[in-house]
């Protein structure tokens, strides 16, 4: 889970990105459009710029790792961590029972 809270809903983020992309030609530069729209929705311009970059990555217009791949990687990393913990528990249990078996007298 993210350590920061998301102040803006995904809908607001998508709308802000769409506003910048649709009205980019109305401003002298891309950054001017970002500053204008970010002021209207109440976020910092670098934050909106990051949202735009991520949207471009997800749409294949920019190189990078899309959100779905990132989420899948995180899920797999969690699964690997859980499996390693389970293996460690099984390894310790196996050693414990093997030691207990050696301490028991032999049946004849």
N, CA, C and O atoms as a GROMACS GRO file, in nm:
protein
  432
    1UNK      N    1   0.084  -0.118   0.000
    1UNK     CA    2   0.000   0.000   0.000
    1UNK      C    3   0.089   0.124   0.000
    1UNK      O    4   0.196   0.124   0.060
    2UNK      N    5   0.045   0.228  -0.065
    2UNK     CA    6   0.122   0.351  -0.075
    2UNK      C    7   0.131   0.420   0.061
    2UNK      O    8   0.038   0.417   0.140
    3UNK      N    9   0.245   0.482   0.085
    3UNK     CA   10   0.265   0.552   0.211
    3UNK      C   11   0.198   0.689   0.210
    3UNK      O   12   0.172   0.748   0.315
    4UNK      N   13   0.170   0.740   0.090
    4UNK     CA   14   0.103   0.869   0.080
    4UNK      C   15  -0.044   0.846   0.049
    4UNK      O   16  -0.082   0.745  -0.010
    5UNK      N   17  -0.125   0.942   0.089
    5UNK     CA   18  -0.267   0.932   0.058
    5UNK      C   19  -0.293   1.003  -0.074
    5UNK      O   20  -0.231   1.104  -0.104
    6UNK      N   21  -0.384   0.949  -0.152
    6UNK     CA   22  -0.420   1.010  -0.279
    6UNK      C   23  -0.532   1.109  -0.257
    6UNK      O   24  -0.647   1.072  -0.232
    7UNK      N   25  -0.496   1.236  -0.266
    7UNK     CA   26  -0.593   1.342  -0.243
    7UNK      C   27  -0.694   1.353  -0.357
    7UNK      O   28  -0.807   1.398  -0.338
    8UNK      N   29  -0.652   1.311  -0.475
    8UNK     CA   30  -0.736   1.326  -0.592
    8UNK      C   31  -0.782   1.189  -0.643
    8UNK      O   32  -0.704   1.095  -0.650
    9UNK      N   33  -0.908   1.181  -0.677
    9UNK     CA   34  -0.963   1.055  -0.727
    9UNK      C   35  -0.909   1.028  -0.868
    9UNK      O   36  -0.864   1.120  -0.936
   10UNK      N   37  -0.914   0.903  -0.910
   10UNK     CA   38  -0.870   0.872  -1.047
   10UNK      C   39  -0.947   0.950  -1.153
   10UNK      O   40  -0.891   0.986  -1.257
   11UNK      N   41  -1.074   0.977  -1.128
   11UNK     CA   42  -1.154   1.053  -1.225
   11UNK      C   43  -1.101   1.196  -1.240
   11UNK      O   44  -1.094   1.249  -1.350
   12UNK      N   45  -1.065   1.257  -1.127
   12UNK     CA   46  -1.012   1.394  -1.131
   12UNK      C   47  -0.878   1.394  -1.203
   12UNK      O   48  -0.851   1.483  -1.284
   13UNK      N   49  -0.795   1.296  -1.175
   13UNK     CA   50  -0.665   1.287  -1.242
   13UNK      C   51  -0.683   1.273  -1.393
   13UNK      O   52  -0.617   1.342  -1.471
   14UNK      N   53  -0.772   1.181  -1.434
   14UNK     CA   54  -0.795   1.159  -1.577
   14UNK      C   55  -0.848   1.286  -1.644
   14UNK      O   56  -0.809   1.319  -1.756
   15UNK      N   57  -0.937   1.354  -1.576
   15UNK     CA   58  -0.995   1.476  -1.633
   15UNK      C   59  -0.890   1.584  -1.647
   15UNK      O   60  -0.886   1.655  -1.748
   16UNK      N   61  -0.804   1.599  -1.546
   16UNK     CA   62  -0.698   1.700  -1.551
   16UNK      C   63  -0.600   1.670  -1.665
   16UNK      O   64  -0.560   1.760  -1.738
   17UNK      N   65  -0.563   1.544  -1.678
   17UNK     CA   66  -0.472   1.506  -1.787
   17UNK      C   67  -0.538   1.534  -1.921
   17UNK      O   68  -0.475   1.589  -2.012
   18UNK      N   69  -0.664   1.495  -1.933
   18UNK     CA   70  -0.736   1.518  -2.058
   18UNK      C   71  -0.746   1.668  -2.091
   18UNK      O   72  -0.732   1.707  -2.207
   19UNK      N   73  -0.769   1.750  -1.987
   19UNK     CA   74  -0.777   1.896  -2.009
   19UNK      C   75  -0.645   1.950  -2.063
   19UNK      O   76  -0.645   2.031  -2.156
   20UNK      N   77  -0.535   1.907  -2.005
   20UNK     CA   78  -0.404   1.955  -2.052
   20UNK      C   79  -0.381   1.911  -2.196
   20UNK      O   80  -0.339   1.991  -2.280
   21UNK      N   81  -0.408   1.785  -2.225
   21UNK     CA   82  -0.382   1.734  -2.359
   21UNK      C   83  -0.473   1.798  -2.464
   21UNK      O   84  -0.431   1.823  -2.577
   22UNK      N   85  -0.598   1.823  -2.427
   22UNK     CA   86  -0.692   1.882  -2.522
   22UNK      C   87  -0.665   2.031  -2.545
   22UNK      O   88  -0.688   2.082  -2.655
   23UNK      N   89  -0.617   2.101  -2.444
   23UNK     CA   90  -0.600   2.246  -2.455
   23UNK      C   91  -0.454   2.288  -2.461
   23UNK      O   92  -0.422   2.404  -2.439
   24UNK      N   93  -0.367   2.194  -2.492
   24UNK     CA   94  -0.223   2.225  -2.501
   24UNK      C   95  -0.196   2.334  -2.603
   24UNK      O   96  -0.109   2.418  -2.581
   25UNK      N   97  -0.269   2.334  -2.714
   25UNK     CA   98  -0.246   2.432  -2.820
   25UNK      C   99  -0.294   2.572  -2.783
   25UNK      O  100  -0.258   2.669  -2.849
   26UNK      N  101  -0.376   2.584  -2.679
   26UNK     CA  102  -0.427   2.714  -2.637
   26UNK      C  103  -0.324   2.792  -2.554
   26UNK      O  104  -0.346   2.908  -2.522
   27UNK      N  105  -0.214   2.730  -2.520
   27UNK     CA  106  -0.112   2.791  -2.434
   27UNK      C  107   0.020   2.798  -2.510
   27UNK      O  108   0.043   2.721  -2.604
   28UNK      N  109   0.107   2.889  -2.468
   28UNK     CA  110   0.236   2.902  -2.538
   28UNK      C  111   0.327   2.781  -2.523
   28UNK      O  112   0.414   2.758  -2.608
   29UNK      N  113   0.310   2.703  -2.417
   29UNK     CA  114   0.394   2.584  -2.397
   29UNK      C  115   0.314   2.477  -2.323
   29UNK      O  116   0.208   2.502  -2.266
   30UNK      N  117   0.370   2.358  -2.325
   30UNK     CA  118   0.309   2.248  -2.251
   30UNK      C  119   0.306   2.281  -2.102
   30UNK      O  120   0.206   2.257  -2.035
   31UNK      N  121   0.416   2.335  -2.051
   31UNK     CA  122   0.424   2.366  -1.908
   31UNK      C  123   0.321   2.473  -1.868
   31UNK      O  124   0.265   2.466  -1.759
   32UNK      N  125   0.296   2.570  -1.956
   32UNK     CA  126   0.196   2.673  -1.927
   32UNK      C  127   0.057   2.610  -1.913
   32UNK      O  128  -0.021   2.650  -1.828
   33UNK      N  129   0.028   2.512  -1.997
   33UNK     CA  130  -0.100   2.442  -1.987
   33UNK      C  131  -0.107   2.364  -1.856
   33UNK      O  132  -0.211   2.363  -1.790
   34UNK      N  133   0.002   2.300  -1.818
   34UNK     CA  134   0.006   2.224  -1.693
   34UNK      C  135  -0.016   2.316  -1.574
   34UNK      O  136  -0.094   2.284  -1.485
   35UNK      N  137   0.051   2.430  -1.572
   35UNK     CA  138   0.038   2.525  -1.461
   35UNK      C  139  -0.105   2.577  -1.452
   35UNK      O  140  -0.160   2.587  -1.343
   36UNK      N  141  -0.164   2.609  -1.565
   36UNK     CA  142  -0.301   2.660  -1.566
   36UNK      C  143  -0.401   2.558  -1.513
   36UNK      O  144  -0.482   2.590  -1.426
   37UNK      N  145  -0.395   2.437  -1.565
   37UNK     CA  146  -0.490   2.334  -1.523
   37UNK      C  147  -0.466   2.293  -1.379
   37UNK      O  148  -0.562   2.271  -1.304
   38UNK      N  149  -0.341   2.282  -1.338
   38UNK     CA  150  -0.313   2.243  -1.199
   38UNK      C  151  -0.368   2.346  -1.101
   38UNK      O  152  -0.413   2.309  -0.992
   39UNK      N  153  -0.364   2.472  -1.137
   39UNK     CA  154  -0.421   2.575  -1.051
   39UNK      C  155  -0.572   2.562  -1.039
   39UNK      O  156  -0.629   2.592  -0.934
   40UNK      N  157  -0.636   2.518  -1.144
   40UNK     CA  158  -0.781   2.503  -1.143
   40UNK      C  159  -0.828   2.384  -1.058
   40UNK      O  160  -0.934   2.390  -0.997
   41UNK      N  161  -0.747   2.277  -1.055
   41UNK     CA  162  -0.790   2.161  -0.976
   41UNK      C  163  -0.727   2.159  -0.837
   41UNK      O  164  -0.768   2.080  -0.752
   42UNK      N  165  -0.628   2.245  -0.814
   42UNK     CA  166  -0.570   2.255  -0.680
   42UNK      C  167  -0.456   2.160  -0.651
   42UNK      O  168  -0.436   2.120  -0.536
   43UNK      N  169  -0.381   2.123  -0.754
   43UNK     CA  170  -0.263   2.040  -0.729
   43UNK      C  171  -0.138   2.114  -0.776
   43UNK      O  172  -0.148   2.216  -0.843
   44UNK      N  173  -0.024   2.062  -0.739
   44UNK     CA  174   0.102   2.124  -0.780
   44UNK      C  175   0.130   2.089  -0.926
   44UNK      O  176   0.100   1.978  -0.970
   45UNK      N  177   0.187   2.182  -1.001
   45UNK     CA  178   0.217   2.153  -1.142
   45UNK      C  179   0.304   2.029  -1.164
   45UNK      O  180   0.276   1.952  -1.257
   46UNK      N  181   0.408   2.006  -1.083
   46UNK     CA  182   0.486   1.882  -1.106
   46UNK      C  183   0.403   1.755  -1.087
   46UNK      O  184   0.428   1.654  -1.152
   47UNK      N  185   0.306   1.760  -0.997
   47UNK     CA  186   0.219   1.644  -0.976
   47UNK      C  187   0.137   1.616  -1.100
   47UNK      O  188   0.129   1.501  -1.145
   48UNK      N  189   0.077   1.718  -1.157
   48UNK     CA  190  -0.002   1.701  -1.279
   48UNK      C  191   0.088   1.656  -1.394
   48UNK      O  192   0.048   1.572  -1.475
   49UNK      N  193   0.208   1.709  -1.401
   49UNK     CA  194   0.302   1.668  -1.505
   49UNK      C  195   0.335   1.520  -1.493
   49UNK      O  196   0.346   1.450  -1.594
   50UNK      N  197   0.352   1.471  -1.370
   50UNK     CA  198   0.376   1.328  -1.347
   50UNK      C  199   0.257   1.244  -1.392
   50UNK      O  200   0.274   1.137  -1.450
   51UNK      N  201   0.135   1.292  -1.365
   51UNK     CA  202   0.014   1.221  -1.407
   51UNK      C  203   0.012   1.209  -1.560
   51UNK      O  204  -0.023   1.105  -1.615
   52UNK      N  205   0.050   1.318  -1.626
   52UNK     CA  206   0.050   1.318  -1.773
   52UNK      C  207   0.153   1.219  -1.826
   52UNK      O  208   0.124   1.143  -1.918
   53UNK      N  209   0.271   1.219  -1.767
   53UNK     CA  210   0.374   1.124  -1.811
   53UNK      C  211   0.326   0.981  -1.792
   53UNK      O  212   0.345   0.898  -1.881
   54UNK      N  213   0.264   0.951  -1.678
   54UNK     CA  214   0.215   0.816  -1.651
   54UNK      C  215   0.104   0.778  -1.750
   54UNK      O  216   0.099   0.665  -1.797
   55UNK      N  217   0.016   0.872  -1.782
   55UNK     CA  218  -0.090   0.845  -1.879
   55UNK      C  219  -0.030   0.817  -2.016
   55UNK      O  220  -0.078   0.728  -2.088
   56UNK      N  221   0.073   0.890  -2.054
   56UNK     CA  222   0.138   0.867  -2.183
   56UNK      C  223   0.206   0.731  -2.186
   56UNK      O  224   0.205   0.663  -2.289
   57UNK      N  225   0.265   0.690  -2.075
   57UNK     CA  226   0.328   0.557  -2.066
   57UNK      C  227   0.221   0.450  -2.080
   57UNK      O  228   0.240   0.353  -2.154
   58UNK      N  229   0.110   0.466  -2.008
   58UNK     CA  230   0.002   0.367  -2.013
   58UNK      C  231  -0.060   0.357  -2.152
   58UNK      O  232  -0.108   0.251  -2.192
   59UNK      N  233  -0.061   0.468  -2.228
   59UNK     CA  234  -0.118   0.470  -2.362
   59UNK      C  235  -0.017   0.432  -2.469
   59UNK      O  236  -0.052   0.426  -2.587
   60UNK      N  237   0.108   0.405  -2.431
   60UNK     CA  238   0.210   0.366  -2.526
   60UNK      C  239   0.274   0.481  -2.602
   60UNK      O  240   0.345   0.457  -2.699
   61UNK      N  241   0.249   0.604  -2.560
   61UNK     CA  242   0.307   0.719  -2.629
   61UNK      C  243   0.445   0.757  -2.575
   61UNK      O  244   0.515   0.840  -2.633
   62UNK      N  245   0.482   0.697  -2.465
   62UNK     CA  246   0.611   0.725  -2.400
   62UNK      C  247   0.666   0.593  -2.348
   62UNK      O  248   0.590   0.505  -2.308
   63UNK      N  249   0.798   0.580  -2.349
   63UNK     CA  250   0.857   0.456  -2.298
   63UNK      C  251   0.852   0.455  -2.147
   63UNK      O  252   0.863   0.559  -2.082
   64UNK      N  253   0.835   0.336  -2.092
   64UNK     CA  254   0.828   0.320  -1.947
   64UNK      C  255   0.747   0.195  -1.915
   64UNK      O  256   0.703   0.123  -2.004
   65UNK      N  257   0.730   0.172  -1.787
   65UNK     CA  258   0.656   0.054  -1.741
   65UNK      C  259   0.513   0.094  -1.710
   65UNK      O  260   0.491   0.178  -1.623
   66UNK      N  261   0.415   0.036  -1.780
   66UNK     CA  262   0.274   0.071  -1.756
   66UNK      C  263   0.227   0.024  -1.618
   66UNK      O  264   0.288  -0.063  -1.555
   67UNK      N  265   0.118   0.085  -1.572
   67UNK     CA  266   0.063   0.054  -1.440
   67UNK      C  267   0.030  -0.093  -1.422
   67UNK      O  268   0.057  -0.150  -1.317
   68UNK      N  269  -0.029  -0.156  -1.523
   68UNK     CA  270  -0.068  -0.296  -1.508
   68UNK      C  271   0.053  -0.386  -1.489
   68UNK      O  272   0.046  -0.484  -1.414
   69UNK      N  273   0.163  -0.356  -1.555
   69UNK     CA  274   0.285  -0.435  -1.538
   69UNK      C  275   0.344  -0.411  -1.398
   69UNK      O  276   0.389  -0.504  -1.332
   70UNK      N  277   0.342  -0.286  -1.355
   70UNK     CA  278   0.394  -0.252  -1.222
   70UNK      C  279   0.314  -0.323  -1.113
   70UNK      O  280   0.371  -0.378  -1.019
   71UNK      N  281   0.181  -0.322  -1.126
   71UNK     CA  282   0.095  -0.389  -1.027
   71UNK      C  283   0.119  -0.540  -1.027
   71UNK      O  284   0.121  -0.602  -0.920
   72UNK      N  285   0.137  -0.599  -1.144
   72UNK     CA  286   0.164  -0.743  -1.154
   72UNK      C  287   0.298  -0.777  -1.088
   72UNK      O  288   0.309  -0.878  -1.019
   73UNK      N  289   0.398  -0.693  -1.111
   73UNK     CA  290   0.529  -0.716  -1.049
   73UNK      C  291   0.521  -0.709  -0.897
   73UNK      O  292   0.581  -0.791  -0.828
   74UNK      N  293   0.446  -0.613  -0.846
   74UNK     CA  294   0.431  -0.601  -0.701
   74UNK      C  295   0.360  -0.723  -0.643
   74UNK      O  296   0.398  -0.774  -0.538
   75UNK      N  297   0.257  -0.770  -0.713
   75UNK     CA  298   0.185  -0.888  -0.666
   75UNK      C  299   0.277  -1.010  -0.665
   75UNK      O  300   0.274  -1.090  -0.571
   76UNK      N  301   0.357  -1.026  -0.769
   76UNK     CA  302   0.449  -1.139  -0.775
   76UNK      C  303   0.557  -1.129  -0.667
   76UNK      O  304   0.597  -1.230  -0.609
   77UNK      N  305   0.604  -1.007  -0.641
   77UNK     CA  306   0.704  -0.989  -0.534
   77UNK      C  307   0.646  -1.026  -0.398
   77UNK      O  308   0.714  -1.088  -0.316
   78UNK      N  309   0.520  -0.988  -0.374
   78UNK     CA  310   0.454  -1.026  -0.249
   78UNK      C  311   0.442  -1.177  -0.238
   78UNK      O  312   0.466  -1.235  -0.132
   79UNK      N  313   0.404  -1.241  -0.349
   79UNK     CA  314   0.389  -1.385  -0.349
   79UNK      C  315   0.522  -1.455  -0.322
   79UNK      O  316   0.527  -1.552  -0.247
   80UNK      N  317   0.628  -1.407  -0.384
   80UNK     CA  318   0.761  -1.465  -0.361
   80UNK      C  319   0.800  -1.451  -0.214
   80UNK      O  320   0.855  -1.544  -0.154
   81UNK      N  321   0.773  -1.336  -0.157
   81UNK     CA  322   0.805  -1.314  -0.015
   81UNK      C  323   0.730  -1.412   0.075
   81UNK      O  324   0.787  -1.470   0.167
   82UNK      N  325   0.600  -1.429   0.047
   82UNK     CA  326   0.519  -1.522   0.126
   82UNK      C  327   0.568  -1.666   0.111
   82UNK      O  328   0.573  -1.742   0.208
   83UNK      N  329   0.605  -1.704  -0.011
   83UNK     CA  330   0.655  -1.840  -0.035
   83UNK      C  331   0.789  -1.863   0.035
   83UNK      O  332   0.813  -1.972   0.088
   84UNK      N  333   0.874  -1.763   0.035
   84UNK     CA  334   1.002  -1.776   0.106
   84UNK      C  335   0.979  -1.792   0.256
   84UNK      O  336   1.047  -1.870   0.322
   85UNK      N  337   0.884  -1.717   0.309
   85UNK     CA  338   0.853  -1.730   0.452
   85UNK      C  339   0.798  -1.870   0.482
   85UNK      O  340   0.836  -1.931   0.582
   86UNK      N  341   0.710  -1.920   0.397
   86UNK     CA  342   0.654  -2.054   0.416
   86UNK      C  343   0.764  -2.160   0.408
   86UNK      O  344   0.765  -2.254   0.487
   87UNK      N  345   0.855  -2.144   0.312
   87UNK     CA  346   0.966  -2.239   0.301
   87UNK      C  347   1.055  -2.237   0.425
   87UNK      O  348   1.100  -2.342   0.470
   88UNK      N  349   1.079  -2.119   0.479
   88UNK     CA  350   1.161  -2.109   0.600
   88UNK      C  351   1.092  -2.178   0.719
   88UNK      O  352   1.158  -2.247   0.797
   89UNK      N  353   0.963  -2.160   0.731
   89UNK     CA  354   0.887  -2.227   0.838
   89UNK      C  355   0.895  -2.378   0.821
   89UNK      O  356   0.918  -2.450   0.918
   90UNK      N  357   0.875  -2.426   0.698
   90UNK     CA  358   0.882  -2.570   0.672
   90UNK      C  359   1.023  -2.625   0.698
   90UNK      O  360   1.038  -2.736   0.749
   91UNK      N  361   1.124  -2.549   0.663
   91UNK     CA  362   1.262  -2.592   0.686
   91UNK      C  363   1.289  -2.607   0.836
   91UNK      O  364   1.350  -2.705   0.879
   92UNK      N  365   1.244  -2.510   0.914
   92UNK     CA  366   1.264  -2.515   1.059
   92UNK      C  367   1.184  -2.630   1.121
   92UNK      O  368   1.234  -2.699   1.210
   93UNK      N  369   1.063  -2.649   1.076
   93UNK     CA  370   0.980  -2.758   1.128
   93UNK      C  371   1.044  -2.893   1.096
   93UNK      O  372   1.046  -2.983   1.179
   94UNK      N  373   1.094  -2.906   0.976
   94UNK     CA  374   1.159  -3.030   0.935
   94UNK      C  375   1.282  -3.058   1.022
   94UNK      O  376   1.303  -3.172   1.065
   95UNK      N  377   1.361  -2.957   1.048
   95UNK     CA  378   1.480  -2.974   1.132
   95UNK      C  379   1.439  -3.010   1.275
   95UNK      O  380   1.504  -3.094   1.338
   96UNK      N  381   1.334  -2.948   1.324
   96UNK     CA  382   1.287  -2.976   1.460
   96UNK      C  383   1.243  -3.123   1.471
   96UNK      O  384   1.282  -3.193   1.565
   97UNK      N  385   1.161  -3.168   1.377
   97UNK     CA  386   1.111  -3.305   1.384
   97UNK      C  387   1.221  -3.407   1.357
   97UNK      O  388   1.218  -3.517   1.414
   98UNK      N  389   1.316  -3.375   1.275
   98UNK     CA  390   1.429  -3.465   1.252
   98UNK      C  391   1.511  -3.480   1.378
   98UNK      O  392   1.555  -3.590   1.411
   99UNK      N  393   1.532  -3.370   1.449
   99UNK     CA  394   1.608  -3.375   1.575
   99UNK      C  395   1.529  -3.453   1.679
   99UNK      O  396   1.588  -3.529   1.757
  100UNK      N  397   1.400  -3.436   1.682
  100UNK     CA  398   1.317  -3.508   1.779
  100UNK      C  399   1.320  -3.658   1.748
  100UNK      O  400   1.320  -3.740   1.839
  101UNK      N  401   1.322  -3.692   1.622
  101UNK     CA  402   1.326  -3.833   1.581
  101UNK      C  403   1.458  -3.897   1.622
  101UNK      O  404   1.461  -4.015   1.660
  102UNK      N  405   1.566  -3.825   1.616
  102UNK     CA  406   1.696  -3.878   1.654
  102UNK      C  407   1.706  -3.900   1.805
  102UNK      O  408   1.777  -3.990   1.850
  103UNK      N  409   1.637  -3.818   1.883
  103UNK     CA  410   1.641  -3.829   2.029
  103UNK      C  411   1.555  -3.944   2.081
  103UNK      O  412   1.572  -3.984   2.196
  104UNK      N  413   1.464  -3.997   2.002
  104UNK     CA  414   1.373  -4.102   2.046
  104UNK      C  415   1.445  -4.237   2.044
  104UNK      O  416   1.524  -4.264   1.953
  105UNK      N  417   1.418  -4.322   2.144
  105UNK     CA  418   1.481  -4.456   2.144
  105UNK      C  419   1.427  -4.540   2.029
  105UNK      O  420   1.313  -4.522   1.986
  106UNK      N  421   1.509  -4.632   1.981
  106UNK     CA  422   1.470  -4.717   1.870
  106UNK      C  423   1.369  -4.822   1.914
  106UNK      O  424   1.381  -4.876   2.024
  107UNK      N  425   1.272  -4.851   1.831
  107UNK     CA  426   1.173  -4.957   1.857
  107UNK      C  427   1.229  -5.088   1.803
  107UNK      O  428   1.289  -5.092   1.695
  108UNK      N  429   1.209  -5.194   1.878
  108UNK     CA  430   1.256  -5.325   1.830
  108UNK      C  431   1.145  -5.422   1.825
  108UNK      O  432   1.165  -5.538   1.787
   0.00000   0.00000   0.00000
